[in-house]
Amino acid sequence: MEETISLKELIQTLKKRMSLIIILTLMAVLVSAAISYFVLTPIYQSSTQLLVNKSKDDQQSFNVGEVQTNLQLINTYNVIMKSPAILDIVIDDLKLDMTTGALNEKVTVQSEKDSQVVNISVQDEDPKQAAAIANKIAEVFQTEIVKIMNVDNVSILAKAELGENPSPIKPQPLLNIAIALVVGLMAGVGLAFLLEFLDNTVKTEQDIEKGLELPVLGVIPTITDSEFQKVAHRQERTSRRRGESVGV
């Protein structure tokens, strides 16, 4: 019985504070939409793929051990691609107005598990520049790795290409708005229960029973002005009828 009453009180609290919950939710959605569409700068991404292998003579047969060695060296290649030895040349060739550290933050190098294929991804505010940086890193690495590690069998599998209508990878306005909707709704509900908990005013006879722990013997109903006028007119008509009856 107590659980039913508690659930009923929760529902009543939500209904009473529904306007507050709706306002907070709408505010969160509007702020999120405004920031996503008008404040945050769109970021584009371009990617290229490399196949890194050791050089081998034409007469050399396929060696499983060599493949395993190449796989173990992939992490080393990934670090080299983001090193100043590669990025400094990229900055000079493309005449980029940024430091090596700033360019390093834009570049992500990953390799598939048990694969010699390396993916180079670049994020930038300019989609054209993102594609140019990704391709230049692949070209510079293909040239410089010969001097650094004596690896002369690097193949570019796929170059970064700029589409007709590139779409930014972030921000994602719809996702941000959905998150803001949930957060605003939770904040509104939480604030509603908090205000209800802090509200210690007496409004109903039930509040008196809870506060004083005394039974309510009687209740004075609340009457509005319109209802009072109706009762007054009714009593006046009743008095007139009685007076007419006495006169007759």
N, C-alpha and C positions, 0 to 999 in steps of 0.2 A: 504493500500500500504506500509506504514511504517513497519507494522508487518511482511509482506512478505520479505522486504529488511533485517530487523533485523534477521529473521530466516535464511535467506540466508547467512548473514555474520557469524552467529554462526556456520553453517555447514562448511563454508570455513575455519574458525578458527580451527575447529576440524580436518579437512583434513590436514591443514598446519602443525599442531602439532601432527599428528597421531603417528609419530615415538616416540615422547616423551611420549605419553600416553601409548603406547605398552611397552616401556622400563620400565616405572615405575610400570606398572601392573605385568610384568614378574618378576621384582625384588622383589615385595611384595610377590608374590606366591612362589618364590624360597626361600626367607628368612623364610616364614612361614613353608614351607615343611621341611627345614633344622632344624629349631627349634623343630618342632613337632616330627620328626623322630630321631634326633640325640642329642638333648639337654634335652628336658623334660623327666622326669622319668615316666614310665608307672605306673599307680595306679590301683590296683585291689580291688574289693568289694565282700564281702561275707555277707550273711544275715541269721538270724534265727528268728523264731517266738515263742512267748510265749502266753499262755492263763492264765491271772491272775484273780483269783476269791477268794472269802472268803470261808473258810471251813464251812461245814454244816453237820449236822447229817444225817444219812441215812433216818431217819423218817421225816426230815424237808422237807416240800413241796416247790415248786418253788415260789419265792417271787419277784414280780416286783420291789418293793422298794429296795430290796437288790441289784438287777442288776443296778439300777440307782446309788446307792451308790458306787458300784464298778467302774462304768463309771467315776464318779467324782474323784475317787482316782487314775485313770490311770495316770494323769499328775504327781502326787506325785511319783508313781512307776517309771515313766520315769526319773525323777530327781535323784532318788535313784540309778538307774542303772549306771548313769554317775558320781556318787559321789565317793570320795576316799574310802568310806567304802566298795565298791565293786571293784573298779579299783585297789586299792592297793593289794588286795588278788589275782586278776588276774595277776598283774605284778610279784608277788612273785611265784605263781604257775607255770607260763610259763617262769619265769626267763627272763623277757623282759628288754632290755637295754634302757629304756625310763622312763621319769617322768610321774606322774599321769596327769599333764596338757597336755603333748604330747599325751598320750593315749586318753584323753578326746576329743581332736580335731579329732581323727580318728573315734570316735564312734558317730553314729546317732541313736537316739531312737525315733520312731514314732508309733502312734496308729491310726487305722482307725476311722473315725467318728462314734460315737455311737457303738463302738466295744470294747470288752475286750481283743482283740488280739493286742499284742505289737510286733513290728518289730525292731530288733536290727541289724544295718548295720555297718560294719567295713571296712574302706579303708586303704590299706597298699601297700607298694611297693612289698611285697612278698605275693602272693595269698594264699599260705599254711598258713602263719602266720595270715592273715586276717580271714581265716576260723577258725583257732584255737582260736583266741581272741573272735570271736563272740560266739562260743560254750562255752568257759570258762565263759564269762560274764553271759550267760543264766544259767549255772550250779551254779555259785557263788550266783547269785541273788535268785535262787530257794532255796538255803540253808539259806542265810543270811536274807531274808525277813521274815522268821519265827521269828527271834530274834528282828528284827527292828519293824515290824508292826503286828506281830502275824497272818500272812497270810501263811497258810500251804497248799494251793491248787493252786500251780503254775505248769502248764503243759507245756512241750516243744513240740510244734506242729511240728516244722520242724527244723532240725539241718543244719548248714552251711556245705555244701559239696564242695569239690574241684573237678572240672571237669577235663577231660583229657587235653583239650587245653583252659585254661581260657583266656578270652579276657579282656584287661584293659578297664575301663570305661572312663579314660582320660589319656593322651590327645586324642582328636579325630582329627586326621590329616586331613581328608577330610573336616570336618566342618571348621577347622582353615584355610585351603587353600581356601575354598569358601569365607570365610569372608575377607581374605587377597586379593582375587581377586576383590571383590567389593570395598574394601577400596583403593586398588591401582588404580583401574579405576577412582574412584571419585577424588583421589588426582591428578592423571594425567590430568583429565579434568579441575579441578580447577586451577592447575598450568598453563595449556595451556591458559585459559582465563586471568589469571593474567599477564602472559608474553605479551599477546596480548594487554592488557590494558596499560601496562607500555611502550610498544613500540610506541614511538611518531615520528619515522622516516618517511619520505615521500617516498613512493614507487610508487604510481600510480597517475594519474591525478585526481582521485576521492579524494585522500588525500589532494591535493592542493586545490581543491574546498572546502573541509571541513575546512581546516586550514585557508585559506585566504579569504574564502567566495567570491571568484571571479570566473567568468566563464572561462573555458579553451577554448582558441581560436584555438589552434593547438597543435599537438602532434608530436614529433620527434620519429619515430619508432626506436627500437633497432635492430641492424643488427649484426649477428654473423660473425666470420671470414670466415666460409664456404660459407655463403650467399654472403659475399663481394667478395670472389674469383669467385663465379658463375657470379655475375654481371660484374666483370672485364673481365672475359673471353668472356662473351656475348658482351660487348662493343668492345673488341678487334676483335672478329669475324665480328662484324658489320662494323668496320672501314676498315678491309681488303676487305670486299665485296665492299664497296664504292670506295676504291682505285682501285680495279680491274675494276670496272665499268668505272671509269674516264680514266684509261689507255686504255681501249678498245675504 
